[in-house]
Amino acid sequence: MAVEERDAAAARDGAAAAPDIRLENVTKRFDDVTAVDDLSLTIDQGRFFALLGPSGCGKTTTLRMIGGFEEPTSGTILLGDRDVTGLPPYRRDVNTVFQSYALFPHLSIYENVAFGLRRKGVKGDDLKRRVGEALELVDLGDLGRRKPRQLSGGQQQRIALARALVNRPKVLLLDEPLGALDLKLRKQMQLELKGIQNEVGITFVHVTHDQEEAMTMADTIAVMNAGKIEQLGSPADLYERPETAFVAGFLGASNLLPGRLNGEGIVGLDGGGDVRVPASALAGRSGRIAVGIRPEKLRLAAGGAQADGENVLEGVVAERSYIGVSTQYVVETSAGPVTVYAQNAEPGAGQAASPGERVSLAWSPEATFVVDQHEEGTR
């Protein structure tokens, strides 16, 4: 077994051991602006972890504090059991891949990757072997003699990744590394990055504002807003069971229908009609709430026919947009406008209902989530 494979196996086996990263009550202020607000976070070994949120939410500042490029105003940062608060980047067992690649234009690809090893005193056959393995890992083993300007953007990003991984850091930080790539290449690199992380077993911490990118690659996602973590969990947990209106709206589209609890698991919607929700989704809430349903969870029946399902809303199609894999409908109901995504699985499916036509919308109570009605973003 190769050294890297043993390292990867050890990292996976140690996933239940001490976490690779801990942030304890970390705050970062820039003059009178609080970029990160009393944030505590634990990232276990061998995880692909994403910090996700809009511009200005504090995700990049958090990454930069982990890497040592910014110092926290208060709080503690630990890598493993070591307190690294205040230490410069070169004294932390982390490497960073930036969106700009930051390759040395005058050096060959081989020397770009070898740069960090040479600074550590690695020489001879050991240097050649480790650089070769790093280049093979990113599938660019035959390009060592070229200069960065001779490579495409995707190839340069792979070289930046190889240069960061060749030193075998405890943690790899990824600062929106795919932001400069076109859409097709970005999607390809998402899968490649995930595959590389699985192979090497190193903890990756990835900053992005792209929810699809985070959900494609990450094991765990922290959704950030205004310097705090709104919700942390697996992609499936965050999408299927968002805890706040912000998370529901940031990860995909959601319909949030305001109402009031009328009994155990029953919500009376504003505008009339009752819907059922799982008791587990209420999480102790009472009074005013908002019922959430994802557009693809709704089943649409045209011609006023009642669709199957325990929760039903009737309305009139206001808009219809054919978007290839599905057709998007906006239906005006007594509870407000509702967006529906209907899969175009059969020929002609995209013409199921026309603007002005009465339809019924149905969905399973188990596909329903609940957020507080008074949150910003709910009606």
C-alpha positions as CSV (number, residue, x, y, z in Angstrom):
1,M,0.0,0.0,0.0
2,A,1.3,3.4,-1.0
3,V,2.1,6.0,1.7
4,E,-0.8,8.2,0.6
5,E,-3.2,5.3,0.7
6,R,-2.1,4.5,4.3
7,D,-2.5,8.2,5.2
8,A,-6.0,8.2,3.7
9,A,-7.0,5.0,5.5
10,A,-5.6,6.3,8.8
11,A,-7.5,9.5,8.3
12,R,-10.8,7.7,7.7
13,D,-10.2,5.3,10.6
14,G,-9.5,8.2,12.9
15,A,-12.7,10.1,12.0
16,A,-14.1,9.5,15.4
17,A,-11.0,10.7,17.2
18,A,-10.1,14.3,18.0
19,P,-11.6,16.8,15.5
20,D,-9.2,18.4,13.0
21,I,-10.6,21.9,13.6
22,R,-12.3,23.6,16.5
23,L,-13.5,27.2,16.7
24,E,-14.5,28.3,20.2
25,N,-16.5,31.6,20.5
26,V,-14.7,33.2,17.6
27,T,-15.5,36.8,16.8
28,K,-13.9,39.0,14.1
29,R,-14.6,42.7,13.9
30,F,-13.3,45.1,11.3
31,D,-13.7,48.6,12.9
32,D,-17.5,48.7,13.7
33,V,-18.4,45.8,11.4
34,T,-18.8,42.3,13.0
35,A,-17.9,39.9,10.2
36,V,-18.0,36.7,12.5
37,D,-20.1,36.8,15.6
38,D,-19.3,34.4,18.5
39,L,-19.0,31.4,16.2
40,S,-18.3,27.9,17.6
41,L,-17.6,25.0,15.2
42,T,-16.2,21.5,15.2
43,I,-14.9,19.8,12.0
44,D,-14.1,16.1,12.3
45,Q,-11.2,14.4,10.6
46,G,-11.4,13.4,7.0
47,R,-14.5,15.4,6.3
48,F,-15.4,17.5,3.2
49,F,-16.8,20.5,5.0
50,A,-18.4,23.5,3.2
51,L,-19.0,27.0,4.6
52,L,-21.9,28.2,2.5
53,G,-23.6,31.6,2.4
54,P,-24.1,34.9,0.5
55,S,-21.5,37.6,0.1
56,G,-20.7,39.3,3.4
57,C,-21.9,36.4,5.6
58,G,-18.5,35.8,7.2
59,K,-17.6,32.5,5.5
60,T,-14.3,33.7,3.9
61,T,-13.3,35.5,7.0
62,T,-13.8,32.3,9.0
63,L,-11.7,30.4,6.5
64,R,-8.9,33.0,6.6
65,M,-8.9,32.8,10.4
66,I,-8.5,29.0,10.3
67,G,-5.6,29.5,7.8
68,G,-3.9,32.2,9.9
69,F,-4.4,35.0,7.3
70,E,-6.7,36.9,9.8
71,E,-6.5,37.0,13.6
72,P,-9.8,36.7,15.6
73,T,-10.8,39.7,17.7
74,S,-11.7,37.1,20.4
75,G,-12.0,33.4,20.7
76,T,-9.8,30.3,20.2
77,I,-8.8,28.3,17.1
78,L,-7.5,24.8,17.5
79,L,-6.1,22.4,14.9
80,G,-6.3,19.0,16.5
81,D,-5.4,19.6,20.1
82,R,-3.1,22.5,19.3
83,D,-4.1,26.1,19.9
84,V,-3.0,28.0,16.8
85,T,-4.7,31.3,17.6
86,G,-2.3,34.1,16.6
87,L,0.1,31.8,14.8
88,P,1.1,32.8,11.2
89,P,0.0,30.5,8.3
90,Y,3.4,28.8,7.9
91,R,3.3,27.5,11.5
92,R,-0.1,25.8,10.9
93,D,-0.5,22.4,9.4
94,V,-2.8,23.7,6.7
95,N,-2.5,24.7,3.0
96,T,-4.8,26.9,1.0
97,V,-6.0,26.8,-2.6
98,F,-7.2,30.2,-3.8
99,Q,-9.6,31.2,-6.6
100,S,-6.7,33.0,-8.4
101,Y,-4.5,29.8,-8.3
102,A,-1.4,31.9,-7.2
103,L,1.0,29.9,-9.3
104,F,4.5,31.2,-10.0
105,P,4.5,32.1,-13.7
106,H,8.2,31.9,-14.2
107,L,8.5,28.3,-12.8
108,S,7.6,25.1,-14.5
109,I,4.7,23.0,-13.3
110,Y,7.1,20.6,-11.7
111,E,8.8,23.4,-9.8
112,N,5.5,25.0,-8.7
113,V,4.5,21.7,-7.1
114,A,8.0,21.1,-5.7
115,F,8.3,24.6,-4.2
116,G,7.0,23.8,-0.7
117,L,8.9,20.6,-0.5
118,R,12.2,22.3,-1.3
119,R,11.5,24.9,1.4
120,K,11.2,22.0,3.9
121,G,14.5,20.5,2.7
122,V,13.1,17.6,0.7
123,K,15.6,16.5,-2.0
124,G,16.6,13.9,-4.5
125,D,14.5,10.9,-5.2
126,D,12.0,11.7,-2.4
127,L,11.3,15.1,-3.9
128,K,10.9,13.6,-7.4
129,R,8.6,10.8,-6.2
130,R,6.3,13.1,-4.2
131,V,6.0,15.6,-6.9
132,G,5.3,12.9,-9.4
133,E,2.6,11.3,-7.2
134,A,1.0,14.7,-6.6
135,L,0.8,15.4,-10.4
136,E,-0.6,11.9,-11.0
137,L,-3.2,12.5,-8.3
138,V,-4.6,15.4,-10.4
139,D,-4.1,13.5,-13.7
140,L,-1.4,15.9,-15.0
141,G,1.6,13.7,-14.7
142,D,2.9,14.4,-18.2
143,L,2.8,18.3,-18.0
144,G,5.6,18.9,-15.5
145,R,7.8,20.8,-17.9
146,R,5.2,23.3,-19.0
147,K,4.7,26.8,-17.6
148,P,1.4,27.9,-16.0
149,R,0.5,30.1,-19.0
150,Q,0.5,27.0,-21.3
151,L,-2.3,25.4,-19.3
152,S,-6.1,25.9,-19.3
153,G,-7.8,27.3,-16.2
154,G,-9.0,23.9,-15.1
155,Q,-5.4,22.5,-15.4
156,Q,-4.0,25.4,-13.5
157,Q,-6.5,24.8,-10.7
158,R,-5.4,21.1,-10.6
159,I,-1.8,22.2,-10.3
160,A,-2.7,24.6,-7.4
161,L,-4.4,21.6,-5.8
162,A,-1.3,19.4,-6.3
163,R,1.0,22.0,-4.9
164,A,-1.2,22.3,-1.8
165,L,-1.5,18.5,-1.3
166,V,2.1,17.6,-1.9
167,N,3.0,18.8,1.6
168,R,0.4,16.4,3.1
169,P,-1.3,19.0,5.3
170,K,-3.7,18.1,8.1
171,V,-6.3,20.4,6.6
172,L,-6.8,21.8,3.0
173,L,-8.6,25.1,2.8
174,L,-10.4,25.9,-0.5
175,D,-11.3,29.6,-1.0
176,E,-14.0,29.5,-3.8
177,P,-11.4,27.6,-5.9
178,L,-13.8,27.0,-8.9
179,G,-15.2,30.5,-9.2
180,A,-13.1,31.5,-12.2
181,L,-14.1,28.4,-14.3
182,D,-16.9,28.2,-16.8
183,L,-20.0,26.3,-15.8
184,K,-19.2,23.0,-17.6
185,L,-15.7,22.8,-16.3
186,R,-16.8,23.9,-12.8
187,K,-19.2,21.0,-12.6
188,Q,-16.5,18.6,-13.8
189,M,-14.0,19.9,-11.2
190,Q,-16.6,19.5,-8.4
191,L,-16.7,15.8,-9.0
192,E,-12.9,15.6,-9.4
193,L,-12.3,17.5,-6.1
194,K,-14.7,15.1,-4.3
195,G,-12.9,12.1,-5.7
196,I,-9.5,13.5,-4.7
197,Q,-10.7,14.2,-1.2
198,N,-12.0,10.6,-0.9
199,E,-8.7,9.3,-2.1
200,V,-6.3,11.3,0.1
201,G,-8.6,11.4,3.2
202,I,-7.5,14.9,4.2
203,T,-10.0,17.3,5.8
204,F,-11.2,19.8,3.2
205,V,-12.8,23.1,4.2
206,H,-14.5,24.7,1.2
207,V,-15.9,28.2,1.0
208,T,-18.6,28.9,-1.6
209,H,-21.8,30.9,-2.3
210,D,-23.0,28.2,-4.8
211,Q,-25.5,25.9,-3.0
212,E,-25.4,23.3,-5.7
213,E,-21.6,23.2,-5.5
214,A,-21.6,22.7,-1.8
215,M,-24.3,20.0,-1.9
216,T,-22.4,18.2,-4.7
217,M,-19.1,17.9,-2.8
218,A,-19.6,18.3,0.9
219,D,-20.3,15.7,3.6
220,T,-21.3,18.5,6.0
221,I,-22.5,22.1,5.3
222,A,-22.6,25.1,7.6
223,V,-25.0,27.7,6.2
224,M,-23.9,31.1,7.4
225,N,-25.7,34.4,7.6
226,A,-24.7,37.7,9.2
227,G,-21.6,36.2,10.9
228,K,-23.4,33.2,12.4
229,I,-24.2,29.6,11.5
230,E,-27.9,29.4,10.7
231,Q,-27.9,25.6,10.4
232,L,-25.3,22.8,10.1
233,G,-25.9,19.3,8.7
234,S,-25.7,17.0,5.7
235,P,-26.9,18.3,2.4
236,A,-30.0,16.1,2.6
237,D,-30.8,17.3,6.1
238,L,-30.5,21.0,5.2
239,Y,-32.5,20.6,2.0
240,E,-35.3,18.3,3.3
241,R,-35.5,19.8,6.9
242,P,-34.4,23.5,6.9
243,E,-34.8,25.1,10.3
244,T,-35.1,28.7,9.2
245,A,-36.7,30.6,6.3
246,F,-33.2,31.8,5.3
247,V,-31.9,28.2,4.9
248,A,-35.0,27.2,3.1
249,G,-34.6,30.0,0.6
250,F,-30.9,29.8,0.2
251,L,-30.8,26.1,-0.6
252,G,-33.1,25.9,-3.6
253,A,-36.6,27.2,-4.0
254,S,-39.2,26.9,-1.3
255,N,-42.9,27.8,-0.9
256,L,-43.5,29.2,2.6
257,L,-47.2,29.4,3.4
258,P,-48.1,31.4,6.6
259,G,-50.6,30.1,9.0
260,R,-51.4,29.1,12.6
261,L,-51.4,25.8,14.5
262,N,-55.0,24.6,14.9
263,G,-54.2,21.4,16.7
264,E,-51.6,18.6,16.9
265,G,-50.0,18.5,13.5
266,I,-52.7,20.7,11.8
267,V,-52.0,24.2,10.5
268,G,-54.7,26.5,9.3
269,L,-53.4,28.5,6.4
270,D,-54.0,32.2,6.0
271,G,-56.7,32.5,3.4
272,G,-58.4,29.3,4.5
273,G,-57.8,25.5,4.5
274,D,-55.9,23.1,6.8
275,V,-52.8,21.2,6.0
276,R,-51.1,18.4,8.0
277,V,-47.4,18.5,9.1
278,P,-45.3,15.9,10.9
279,A,-45.1,16.4,14.6
280,S,-41.4,16.2,14.4
281,A,-41.3,19.3,12.1
282,L,-42.9,21.5,14.7
283,A,-40.0,21.3,17.2
284,G,-42.0,22.8,20.0
285,R,-43.4,25.7,17.9
286,S,-46.8,27.2,18.6
287,G,-49.0,30.0,17.3
288,R,-47.9,31.6,14.0
289,I,-45.7,29.5,11.8
290,A,-45.0,29.1,8.1
291,V,-45.5,25.7,6.3
292,G,-42.7,24.9,3.8
293,I,-42.9,22.7,0.7
294,R,-40.3,22.3,-2.1
295,P,-41.7,22.9,-5.6
296,E,-40.7,19.5,-6.9
297,K,-42.6,17.8,-4.0
298,L,-45.9,19.1,-5.3
299,R,-48.1,17.1,-7.7
300,L,-50.2,19.1,-10.1
301,A,-53.5,18.0,-11.6
302,A,-55.1,20.0,-14.3
303,G,-58.8,20.7,-15.1
304,G,-59.7,21.2,-11.5
305,A,-59.4,17.5,-10.8
306,Q,-58.3,16.8,-7.2
307,A,-54.9,15.2,-7.1
308,D,-54.1,12.4,-4.7
309,G,-52.5,13.4,-1.4
310,E,-53.5,14.4,2.1
311,N,-52.6,18.1,1.6
312,V,-54.4,19.8,-1.2
313,L,-54.5,23.4,-2.5
314,E,-56.5,24.6,-5.4
315,G,-55.7,27.6,-7.6
316,V,-55.2,29.0,-11.0
317,V,-52.1,28.8,-13.2
318,A,-50.6,32.3,-13.5
319,E,-47.3,31.4,-15.3
320,R,-45.8,28.5,-17.1
321,S,-42.1,28.2,-18.1
322,Y,-40.6,25.3,-19.9
323,I,-37.0,24.7,-18.6
324,G,-36.1,21.4,-20.3
325,V,-35.9,18.8,-17.6
326,S,-39.0,20.3,-15.9
327,T,-41.7,22.8,-16.4
328,Q,-42.1,25.6,-13.8
329,Y,-45.6,26.7,-12.8
330,V,-46.7,29.6,-10.6
331,V,-50.2,28.9,-9.2
332,E,-52.2,31.6,-7.5
333,T,-53.9,30.0,-4.4
334,S,-55.8,31.3,-1.4
335,A,-52.6,30.9,0.6
336,G,-50.6,33.0,-2.0
337,P,-48.6,32.2,-5.1
338,V,-47.1,28.7,-5.1
339,T,-44.2,27.5,-7.4
340,V,-44.4,24.0,-8.8
341,Y,-41.7,22.0,-10.7
342,A,-43.2,19.3,-12.9
343,Q,-40.8,16.7,-14.3
344,N,-41.0,16.4,-18.1
345,A,-40.7,12.6,-18.0
346,E,-43.1,12.0,-20.9
347,P,-43.5,13.6,-24.3
348,G,-45.8,16.6,-24.0
349,A,-45.6,16.7,-20.2
350,G,-44.5,20.4,-20.3
351,Q,-48.0,21.3,-21.5
352,A,-49.9,19.7,-18.6
353,A,-51.7,23.0,-17.6
354,S,-52.0,26.4,-19.3
355,P,-52.1,29.9,-17.8
356,G,-55.7,30.6,-16.6
357,E,-56.5,27.0,-16.0
358,R,-57.7,25.7,-12.6
359,V,-55.5,23.1,-11.0
360,S,-55.1,21.2,-7.8
361,L,-51.8,20.9,-5.9
362,A,-51.2,17.9,-3.6
363,W,-48.3,16.8,-1.4
364,S,-47.5,14.4,1.3
365,P,-47.5,15.7,4.9
366,E,-44.1,14.0,5.4
367,A,-42.6,16.3,2.7
368,T,-43.6,19.4,4.7
369,F,-41.2,21.4,6.9
370,V,-42.0,24.3,9.3
371,V,-40.2,27.6,10.1
372,D,-41.1,30.5,12.3
373,Q,-43.6,32.8,10.5
374,H,-42.0,36.0,11.8
375,E,-38.7,35.4,10.1
376,E,-37.6,37.6,7.2
377,G,-38.5,36.0,4.0
378,T,-41.9,34.6,5.1
379,R,-45.1,36.4,4.3
